[in-house]
Structures are given as structure tokens and as C-alpha cells.
Amino acid sequence: MTTFEGSFSAPELGRARIALVVARFNDLITTRLLSGCLDCLTRHGIDTSRSSAQVDTVWVPGSLEISVVAQRLARSGRYQVIIALGAVIRGDTPHFDVVIAEVSRGVASVARDSGIPVIFGVLTTDTLQQALERAGIKSNLGWTYGLEALEMASLMATLPPSP
């Protein structure tokens, strides 16, 4: 029996290219998620400087636009993993349900169709307070999304090629 697992310090991570797609809507939250994510990547040896050839960040208007940009980035063949960061906070209308259903379906579709892991880092909360807690007041899930991306990039590099 063969067991495949990702790592957070594998040699192939030093060459990994990572794309971050970040929603500008609710940027009070998404900039904190981005900061936590970049901190994680940096602490694990990924060059996140502005002149980096390893990490590209793409800003989109809102979470609904994440999927189409992630799809384009995945099709480019440049990236080993994509991280989608957004925040959808429930309001008084059913808009929340529509947006989150579409963005989650879209992100999953991009990953499935391209074979490139797309980390789903879109917060779905009932209140702004809950979003703030998940983006840094209590802990920063951006760090977790960065860690997931590293593990998936490493794991995908160890799996046998698809037919």
C-alpha cells in the first residue's frame, strides 16, 4: 500500500507558484485574510515580496467574480495552487445564499476541471463580528488557507500523473 501526503517544507515548494484571488468587497475582512495567508507562506519559505515570481495577487470586485478569475489563472498553467479569499456576510435579503452557492460551486468547478487545487477561503458568516473573529481577532483563517495551499501543492507534486 502506498500512502501519499503533502508536506509544508518539501523541496518542490521552493519552486511553487501560487495565485491569490481576493475579493475587494468586505475588504476590512479580506485584507486581513490576505495578510494572514501571506504571513503563513512567508514563514514556510515562499517569497511573497512585491518582486516575487512565486506569488501573484489578483483583486476582484466581489466574491462572485472569484471563480472566473481563478479559472483563467488555472488555465494559464503558471500556478500549482490558487487561493480564493473573500467574505460574504448574511444580510436581510436572500442575496447571501445566491452568492455563496455560486462562488462555492464555481471554485469547486475550477479545481475539478483544471486539476489545480483551489483553496476555498471565502468566509460565510451571519455577522460582521463573526467575520472579524475569523480574520484576526481570535485567529486568522488566512493562515490556515495558506497552509492548506502548501500542503496541496506538495501533495499534487507527489501524486502519479493523470492519464
Z-matrix of the N, CA and C atoms (Angstrom, degrees):
N
C 1 1.442
C 2 1.534 1 108.62
N 3 1.304 2 115.92 1 131.45
C 4 1.457 3 121.58 2 176.53
C 5 1.526 4 109.05 3 -102.08
N 6 1.321 5 115.95 4 136.62
C 7 1.457 6 121.12 5 176.62
C 8 1.514 7 108.40 6 -115.69
N 9 1.310 8 116.13 7 130.52
C 10 1.462 9 121.89 8 177.95
C 11 1.521 10 108.28 9 -111.45
N 12 1.324 11 115.61 10 133.08
C 13 1.457 12 121.29 11 177.24
C 14 1.514 13 109.65 12 -142.87
N 15 1.318 14 115.00 13 149.12
C 16 1.454 15 119.74 14 175.04
C 17 1.515 16 110.37 15 -83.69
N 18 1.308 17 115.70 16 167.71
C 19 1.453 18 122.62 17 -179.28
C 20 1.526 19 108.17 18 -135.29
N 21 1.313 20 115.94 19 164.64
C 22 1.459 21 120.07 20 177.72
C 23 1.525 22 111.72 21 -106.85
N 24 1.324 23 117.45 22 2.38
C 25 1.459 24 120.45 23 -178.52
C 26 1.527 25 112.10 24 -141.78
N 27 1.308 26 116.43 25 23.99
C 28 1.465 27 119.83 26 -178.62
C 29 1.530 28 110.36 27 -69.51
N 30 1.333 29 117.25 28 150.00
C 31 1.470 30 120.16 29 -179.07
C 32 1.526 31 113.48 30 -56.20
N 33 1.336 32 117.24 31 -35.18
C 34 1.464 33 119.81 32 -178.32
C 35 1.529 34 112.50 33 -66.11
N 36 1.317 35 118.00 34 -18.55
C 37 1.466 36 119.93 35 177.90
C 38 1.527 37 111.47 36 -68.41
N 39 1.317 38 116.86 37 -28.37
C 40 1.457 39 120.42 38 178.17
C 41 1.516 40 112.75 39 -63.97
N 42 1.331 41 116.12 40 -20.44
C 43 1.461 42 121.63 41 179.41
C 44 1.523 43 112.24 42 -107.29
N 45 1.316 44 117.23 43 -3.34
C 46 1.467 45 120.89 44 -175.27
C 47 1.518 46 111.60 45 -65.37
N 48 1.310 47 115.49 46 138.27
C 49 1.465 48 122.01 47 173.00
C 50 1.520 49 107.04 48 -106.21
N 51 1.319 50 114.86 49 131.72
C 52 1.458 51 121.37 50 -174.74
C 53 1.518 52 108.67 51 -126.43
N 54 1.335 53 116.26 52 134.18
C 55 1.461 54 121.63 53 174.81
C 56 1.526 55 108.67 54 -111.14
N 57 1.313 56 115.47 55 136.50
C 58 1.457 57 121.17 56 174.11
C 59 1.519 58 107.90 57 -113.75
N 60 1.319 59 116.87 58 127.88
C 61 1.460 60 122.19 59 175.90
C 62 1.520 61 105.74 60 -111.67
N 63 1.337 62 115.83 61 116.39
C 64 1.455 63 121.17 62 -171.27
C 65 1.527 64 110.44 63 -120.92
N 66 1.331 65 115.41 64 128.01
C 67 1.468 66 120.70 65 177.57
C 68 1.527 67 110.07 66 -78.12
N 69 1.321 68 116.38 67 132.98
C 70 1.457 69 121.53 68 178.33
C 71 1.528 70 111.35 69 -77.37
N 72 1.332 71 117.57 70 -30.45
C 73 1.458 72 120.66 71 178.80
C 74 1.531 73 108.35 72 -63.70
N 75 1.305 74 117.44 73 134.94
C 76 1.469 75 123.67 74 -172.34
C 77 1.525 76 110.62 75 63.61
N 78 1.341 77 116.05 76 41.48
C 79 1.465 78 120.24 77 -176.06
C 80 1.522 79 113.77 78 -64.81
N 81 1.301 80 118.11 79 -18.22
C 82 1.465 81 119.71 80 172.27
C 83 1.526 82 109.71 81 -57.77
N 84 1.307 83 115.86 82 -35.26
C 85 1.465 84 122.23 83 179.92
C 86 1.526 85 110.81 84 -87.94
N 87 1.330 86 116.98 85 -48.77
C 88 1.466 87 119.64 86 -171.97
C 89 1.526 88 112.71 87 -67.15
N 90 1.334 89 117.98 88 -32.16
C 91 1.475 90 118.46 89 177.19
C 92 1.523 91 110.75 90 -67.42
N 93 1.319 92 116.90 91 -32.97
C 94 1.473 93 120.00 92 176.25
C 95 1.523 94 111.05 93 -70.23
N 96 1.329 95 116.67 94 -40.35
C 97 1.463 96 119.58 95 176.34
C 98 1.530 97 110.14 96 -62.01
N 99 1.323 98 116.07 97 -43.66
C 100 1.462 99 120.76 98 178.68
C 101 1.522 100 110.73 99 -60.38
N 102 1.313 101 117.39 100 -44.61
C 103 1.464 102 121.74 101 179.24
C 104 1.530 103 111.31 102 -59.75
N 105 1.321 104 117.14 103 -45.43
C 106 1.466 105 120.79 104 178.67
C 107 1.513 106 112.09 105 -64.18
N 108 1.322 107 116.20 106 -39.31
C 109 1.461 108 121.50 107 179.35
C 110 1.523 109 110.90 108 -65.16
N 111 1.318 110 116.51 109 -47.67
C 112 1.467 111 120.51 110 179.95
C 113 1.528 112 111.21 111 -64.33
N 114 1.321 113 117.34 112 -36.47
C 115 1.465 114 121.02 113 176.79
C 116 1.522 115 110.44 114 -60.91
N 117 1.325 116 116.60 115 -45.30
C 118 1.467 117 120.71 116 178.44
C 119 1.527 118 111.17 117 -60.98
N 120 1.325 119 116.08 118 -48.34
C 121 1.462 120 119.88 119 -178.63
C 122 1.525 121 111.05 120 -60.69
N 123 1.324 122 116.68 121 -43.74
C 124 1.462 123 121.48 122 179.33
C 125 1.523 124 111.25 123 -60.78
N 126 1.313 125 116.48 124 -46.37
C 127 1.469 126 121.02 125 -178.37
C 128 1.517 127 112.88 126 -66.94
N 129 1.335 128 116.56 127 -15.38
C 130 1.459 129 120.76 128 176.96
C 131 1.527 130 112.02 129 -105.44
N 132 1.334 131 116.24 130 18.14
C 133 1.455 132 120.13 131 170.50
C 134 1.513 133 116.53 132 91.48
N 135 1.314 134 118.19 133 8.24
C 136 1.463 135 120.61 134 178.01
C 137 1.528 136 108.37 135 -89.59
N 138 1.331 137 116.50 136 134.06
C 139 1.459 138 121.31 137 179.29
C 140 1.534 139 108.72 138 -79.07
N 141 1.321 140 116.24 139 110.85
C 142 1.464 141 120.82 140 -178.36
C 143 1.530 142 112.20 141 -108.23
N 144 1.319 143 117.30 142 13.80
C 145 1.464 144 120.02 143 -179.82
C 146 1.523 145 110.13 144 -65.49
N 147 1.323 146 116.27 145 161.17
C 148 1.472 147 121.04 146 -179.62
C 149 1.523 148 112.43 147 -57.95
N 150 1.313 149 117.00 148 -30.02
C 151 1.463 150 120.24 149 -179.10
C 152 1.532 151 111.49 150 -92.16
N 153 1.311 152 116.67 151 9.50
C 154 1.457 153 121.79 152 -176.83
C 155 1.526 154 112.12 153 -65.19
N 156 1.315 155 114.70 154 141.47
C 157 1.453 156 120.41 155 172.00
C 158 1.525 157 110.16 156 -95.36
N 159 1.336 158 116.66 157 -0.82
C 160 1.462 159 120.51 158 -176.70
C 161 1.512 160 114.20 159 -93.78
N 162 1.308 161 118.20 160 -32.34
C 163 1.465 162 121.36 161 -173.18
C 164 1.523 163 109.95 162 -126.88
N 165 1.326 164 114.70 163 128.73
C 166 1.458 165 121.23 164 173.72
C 167 1.520 166 107.71 165 -119.75
N 168 1.333 167 116.19 166 138.43
C 169 1.455 168 121.52 167 177.28
C 170 1.520 169 108.78 168 -116.74
N 171 1.323 170 115.69 169 130.11
C 172 1.459 171 122.04 170 179.49
C 173 1.526 172 107.53 171 -121.07
N 174 1.319 173 116.42 172 123.77
C 175 1.460 174 122.11 173 177.67
C 176 1.521 175 109.18 174 -93.87
N 177 1.336 176 115.96 175 134.69
C 178 1.465 177 122.03 176 176.15
C 179 1.529 178 108.28 177 -123.13
N 180 1.331 179 118.06 178 159.48
C 181 1.469 180 119.72 179 -176.54
C 182 1.529 181 114.38 180 -58.93
N 183 1.324 182 117.58 181 -45.54
C 184 1.461 183 120.70 182 -177.68
C 185 1.514 184 111.24 183 -151.21
N 186 1.299 185 116.41 184 179.20
C 187 1.467 186 121.03 185 -176.75
C 188 1.526 187 112.70 186 -63.47
N 189 1.317 188 117.19 187 -32.04
C 190 1.464 189 120.04 188 -179.32
C 191 1.531 190 111.90 189 -62.59
N 192 1.319 191 117.43 190 -27.81
C 193 1.464 192 121.25 191 -178.90
C 194 1.530 193 113.34 192 -84.91
N 195 1.296 194 118.14 193 -6.05
C 196 1.467 195 121.50 194 -177.98
C 197 1.521 196 111.84 195 -59.71
N 198 1.322 197 117.20 196 -45.49
C 199 1.469 198 121.25 197 -172.78
C 200 1.519 199 113.85 198 -61.02
N 201 1.327 200 117.19 199 -45.11
C 202 1.461 201 119.46 200 -176.57
C 203 1.529 202 110.90 201 -67.14
N 204 1.325 203 117.16 202 -36.65
C 205 1.464 204 120.07 203 177.78
C 206 1.530 205 110.26 204 -72.08
N 207 1.316 206 117.70 205 -41.45
C 208 1.471 207 120.88 206 176.97
C 209 1.526 208 110.33 207 -59.94
N 210 1.315 209 116.27 208 -38.96
C 211 1.463 210 120.71 209 178.75
C 212 1.529 211 110.90 210 -62.77
N 213 1.309 212 116.58 211 -45.20
C 214 1.473 213 120.53 212 179.54
C 215 1.529 214 110.80 213 -63.13
N 216 1.342 215 115.94 214 -42.77
C 217 1.465 216 119.73 215 179.00
C 218 1.527 217 111.10 216 -64.98
N 219 1.313 218 117.25 217 -41.44
C 220 1.471 219 120.53 218 179.03
C 221 1.528 220 110.86 219 -62.85
N 222 1.312 221 116.60 220 -41.35
C 223 1.471 222 120.71 221 -179.49
C 224 1.527 223 112.39 222 -68.47
N 225 1.329 224 117.41 223 -20.77
C 226 1.467 225 120.46 224 -178.58
C 227 1.527 226 112.06 225 -66.57
N 228 1.321 227 117.13 226 -23.99
C 229 1.468 228 120.90 227 -178.38
C 230 1.517 229 113.67 228 76.84
N 231 1.324 230 117.67 229 5.84
C 232 1.470 231 121.71 230 -177.10
C 233 1.517 232 113.91 231 -84.01
N 234 1.334 233 117.70 232 -22.95
C 235 1.463 234 120.65 233 -167.46
C 236 1.524 235 112.27 234 -116.75
N 237 1.337 236 114.24 235 144.16
C 238 1.455 237 120.14 236 175.12
C 239 1.527 238 111.41 237 -89.28
N 240 1.315 239 115.91 238 -22.09
C 241 1.471 240 120.53 239 179.63
C 242 1.530 241 108.82 240 -157.06
N 243 1.333 242 114.96 241 149.16
C 244 1.457 243 122.29 242 178.36
C 245 1.530 244 107.25 243 -124.21
N 246 1.325 245 115.75 244 139.08
C 247 1.460 246 120.87 245 177.57
C 248 1.529 247 107.77 246 -116.25
N 249 1.327 248 116.69 247 123.52
C 250 1.461 249 122.52 248 178.89
C 251 1.524 250 108.53 249 -101.39
N 252 1.331 251 116.52 250 121.19
C 253 1.460 252 121.22 251 -179.11
C 254 1.528 253 109.92 252 -119.94
N 255 1.323 254 115.47 253 128.15
C 256 1.451 255 120.53 254 178.52
C 257 1.521 256 109.74 255 -161.00
N 258 1.318 257 115.42 256 175.97
C 259 1.462 258 121.24 257 177.64
C 260 1.522 259 108.57 258 -147.25
N 261 1.314 260 115.37 259 120.84
C 262 1.451 261 121.43 260 177.53
C 263 1.526 262 106.45 261 -118.67
N 264 1.329 263 115.64 262 117.51
C 265 1.459 264 121.73 263 -175.89
C 266 1.531 265 108.40 264 -111.01
N 267 1.321 266 115.45 265 129.10
C 268 1.467 267 120.84 266 -176.86
C 269 1.527 268 110.81 267 -59.13
N 270 1.308 269 115.90 268 137.73
C 271 1.464 270 121.91 269 176.16
C 272 1.519 271 109.74 270 -118.88
N 273 1.308 272 116.15 271 -154.80
C 274 1.463 273 121.40 272 -177.45
C 275 1.523 274 113.54 273 -90.43
N 276 1.334 275 117.00 274 -3.54
C 277 1.470 276 120.32 275 -177.92
C 278 1.529 277 109.28 276 -119.57
N 279 1.328 278 117.26 277 168.38
C 280 1.473 279 120.73 278 179.36
C 281 1.533 280 114.12 279 -73.72
N 282 1.324 281 117.75 280 3.86
C 283 1.467 282 122.13 281 -179.27
C 284 1.536 283 111.25 282 -53.19
N 285 1.320 284 117.65 283 -41.44
C 286 1.465 285 123.34 284 179.22
C 287 1.528 286 110.42 285 -52.18
N 288 1.326 287 116.47 286 -49.99
C 289 1.464 288 121.47 287 -176.49
C 290 1.528 289 111.58 288 -62.97
N 291 1.314 290 116.52 289 -40.19
C 292 1.463 291 120.93 290 179.60
C 293 1.526 292 110.16 291 -66.16
N 294 1.319 293 117.13 292 -49.38
C 295 1.466 294 121.16 293 -176.80
C 296 1.523 295 110.83 294 -62.00
N 297 1.311 296 117.52 295 -49.78
C 298 1.463 297 118.71 296 -175.49
C 299 1.530 298 112.00 297 -68.05
N 300 1.335 299 117.19 298 -34.89
C 301 1.465 300 119.38 299 176.92
C 302 1.524 301 110.73 300 -62.97
N 303 1.326 302 116.31 301 -43.60
C 304 1.466 303 119.90 302 -177.59
C 305 1.526 304 112.55 303 -71.56
N 306 1.320 305 117.66 304 -42.36
C 307 1.467 306 118.89 305 -178.45
C 308 1.528 307 110.33 306 -68.43
N 309 1.312 308 118.55 307 -39.19
C 310 1.467 309 119.41 308 179.30
C 311 1.523 310 110.94 309 -67.68
N 312 1.324 311 116.84 310 -41.47
C 313 1.465 312 120.56 311 177.44
C 314 1.527 313 110.50 312 -64.40
N 315 1.336 314 116.26 313 -42.14
C 316 1.458 315 120.50 314 -178.93
C 317 1.519 316 112.77 315 -65.09
N 318 1.319 317 116.88 316 -44.65
C 319 1.470 318 120.71 317 179.80
C 320 1.531 319 110.23 318 -64.11
N 321 1.323 320 116.85 319 -43.83
C 322 1.470 321 119.96 320 178.35
C 323 1.525 322 110.88 321 -62.03
N 324 1.316 323 116.68 322 -39.27
C 325 1.459 324 121.49 323 179.71
C 326 1.530 325 111.66 324 -64.50
N 327 1.317 326 116.87 325 -41.86
C 328 1.463 327 120.86 326 178.79
C 329 1.529 328 109.86 327 -60.73
N 330 1.309 329 116.57 328 -47.28
C 331 1.471 330 120.19 329 -179.42
C 332 1.527 331 110.60 330 -62.41
N 333 1.307 332 115.96 331 -46.41
C 334 1.462 333 120.66 332 -177.43
C 335 1.529 334 111.06 333 -64.66
N 336 1.327 335 117.23 334 -45.22
C 337 1.460 336 121.01 335 -175.88
C 338 1.524 337 113.42 336 -73.18
N 339 1.330 338 116.94 337 -32.15
C 340 1.468 339 120.38 338 -174.94
C 341 1.524 340 113.37 339 -95.46
N 342 1.330 341 116.83 340 -24.73
C 343 1.457 342 120.05 341 -173.68
C 344 1.520 343 112.49 342 78.50
N 345 1.332 344 116.97 343 6.25
C 346 1.466 345 122.49 344 177.04
C 347 1.525 346 107.14 345 -98.50
N 348 1.326 347 118.69 346 125.76
C 349 1.468 348 118.96 347 177.80
C 350 1.526 349 111.43 348 -61.88
N 351 1.319 350 115.30 349 133.64
C 352 1.459 351 121.39 350 174.81
C 353 1.528 352 106.36 351 -121.17
N 354 1.311 353 116.01 352 111.70
C 355 1.460 354 121.43 353 -178.07
C 356 1.525 355 108.43 354 -77.55
N 357 1.328 356 116.39 355 126.26
C 358 1.454 357 122.12 356 -177.43
C 359 1.522 358 109.20 357 -87.77
N 360 1.317 359 115.85 358 97.14
C 361 1.453 360 122.01 359 -179.21
C 362 1.518 361 111.48 360 -112.44
N 363 1.320 362 115.74 361 41.97
C 364 1.461 363 120.76 362 179.09
C 365 1.526 364 107.57 363 -101.87
N 366 1.318 365 115.28 364 111.55
C 367 1.462 366 119.62 365 178.34
C 368 1.516 367 110.10 366 -69.67
N 369 1.312 368 116.17 367 140.03
C 370 1.463 369 122.01 368 174.27
C 371 1.525 370 106.43 369 -127.42
N 372 1.314 371 115.56 370 106.99
C 373 1.460 372 119.50 371 -174.52
C 374 1.525 373 110.53 372 -130.33
N 375 1.315 374 114.66 373 160.98
C 376 1.456 375 120.32 374 177.36
C 377 1.525 376 112.00 375 -82.97
N 378 1.341 377 116.68 376 -27.58
C 379 1.466 378 119.75 377 -175.57
C 380 1.524 379 110.86 378 -137.87
N 381 1.320 380 114.84 379 161.37
C 382 1.461 381 120.88 380 174.88
C 383 1.526 382 110.09 381 -62.58
N 384 1.312 383 117.46 382 -38.61
C 385 1.465 384 121.54 383 179.41
C 386 1.532 385 110.67 384 -58.86
N 387 1.315 386 117.61 385 -44.47
C 388 1.469 387 120.62 386 178.12
C 389 1.527 388 110.57 387 -61.60
N 390 1.314 389 117.21 388 -41.54
C 391 1.468 390 120.88 389 178.96
C 392 1.523 391 110.51 390 -63.48
N 393 1.329 392 116.96 391 -44.16
C 394 1.463 393 120.70 392 178.62
C 395 1.529 394 111.53 393 -61.61
N 396 1.311 395 117.10 394 -39.61
C 397 1.470 396 120.56 395 178.57
C 398 1.521 397 111.19 396 -62.60
N 399 1.329 398 117.22 397 -37.09
C 400 1.462 399 121.37 398 -178.44
C 401 1.525 400 112.89 399 -81.32
N 402 1.333 401 115.45 400 -13.59
C 403 1.470 402 119.97 401 -178.40
C 404 1.518 403 112.27 402 -110.07
N 405 1.331 404 117.48 403 18.82
C 406 1.447 405 116.92 404 172.31
C 407 1.497 406 118.81 405 142.29
N 408 1.327 407 119.90 406 -22.61
C 409 1.459 408 118.42 407 -179.33
C 410 1.529 409 110.44 408 -67.10
N 411 1.332 410 116.78 409 -47.24
C 412 1.471 411 120.23 410 178.08
C 413 1.525 412 110.90 411 -100.69
N 414 1.307 413 115.60 412 -44.47
C 415 1.458 414 122.16 413 175.78
C 416 1.526 415 106.24 414 -157.29
N 417 1.320 416 116.88 415 162.97
C 418 1.453 417 119.84 416 -179.23
C 419 1.522 418 108.56 417 -115.12
N 420 1.325 419 115.77 418 108.33
C 421 1.456 420 119.84 419 -179.89
C 422 1.522 421 112.48 420 -65.72
N 423 1.332 422 117.52 421 -16.53
C 424 1.459 423 119.72 422 174.93
C 425 1.523 424 111.10 423 -56.30
N 426 1.333 425 116.20 424 -38.27
C 427 1.467 426 121.35 425 176.84
C 428 1.534 427 109.54 426 -59.53
N 429 1.313 428 116.48 427 -46.37
C 430 1.463 429 121.53 428 -179.43
C 431 1.521 430 110.85 429 -61.15
N 432 1.329 431 116.79 430 -42.21
C 433 1.465 432 119.78 431 179.89
C 434 1.529 433 110.94 432 -64.86
N 435 1.327 434 117.50 433 -37.23
C 436 1.459 435 121.11 434 175.76
C 437 1.517 436 111.47 435 -62.85
N 438 1.326 437 115.93 436 -43.56
C 439 1.461 438 121.39 437 179.03
C 440 1.531 439 111.08 438 -63.67
N 441 1.327 440 116.19 439 -42.44
C 442 1.467 441 120.10 440 177.40
C 443 1.525 442 110.81 441 -60.53
N 444 1.323 443 116.49 442 -39.92
C 445 1.464 444 120.66 443 179.97
C 446 1.531 445 111.09 444 -63.79
N 447 1.323 446 116.31 445 -43.79
C 448 1.469 447 119.72 446 178.77
C 449 1.522 448 111.10 447 -62.33
N 450 1.323 449 115.64 448 -44.62
C 451 1.466 450 119.15 449 179.84
C 452 1.527 451 111.36 450 -62.46
N 453 1.322 452 116.83 451 -42.89
C 454 1.466 453 119.56 452 -179.13
C 455 1.524 454 112.14 453 -69.04
N 456 1.330 455 118.02 454 -38.79
C 457 1.470 456 120.04 455 177.32
C 458 1.519 457 110.14 456 -61.53
N 459 1.317 458 116.01 457 -43.13
C 460 1.453 459 120.90 458 179.10
C 461 1.529 460 111.16 459 -66.53
N 462 1.312 461 116.36 460 -45.00
C 463 1.460 462 120.59 461 -179.54
C 464 1.522 463 111.55 462 -61.49
N 465 1.323 464 116.91 463 -46.81
C 466 1.458 465 120.42 464 -178.38
C 467 1.531 466 111.58 465 -61.16
N 468 1.331 467 116.63 466 -32.35
C 469 1.467 468 120.83 467 179.45
C 470 1.528 469 111.86 468 -70.12
N 471 1.336 470 117.33 469 -22.54
C 472 1.474 471 120.36 470 -178.04
C 473 1.521 472 112.95 471 -94.52
N 474 1.324 473 118.03 472 -16.05
C 475 1.462 474 120.59 473 -177.85
C 476 1.528 475 110.86 474 -74.96
N 477 1.330 476 116.20 475 151.08
C 478 1.460 477 118.35 476 176.04
C 479 1.533 478 110.60 477 -63.28
N 480 1.322 479 118.12 478 149.73
C 481 1.474 480 119.89 479 179.65
C 482 1.523 481 110.83 480 -63.65
N 483 1.333 482 115.74 481 150.72
C 484 1.460 483 119.53 482 178.48
C 485 1.521 484 108.73 483 -77.92
N 486 1.314 485 115.77 484 151.79
C 487 1.492 486 119.68 485 -177.27
C 488 1.505 487 113.01 486 -68.94
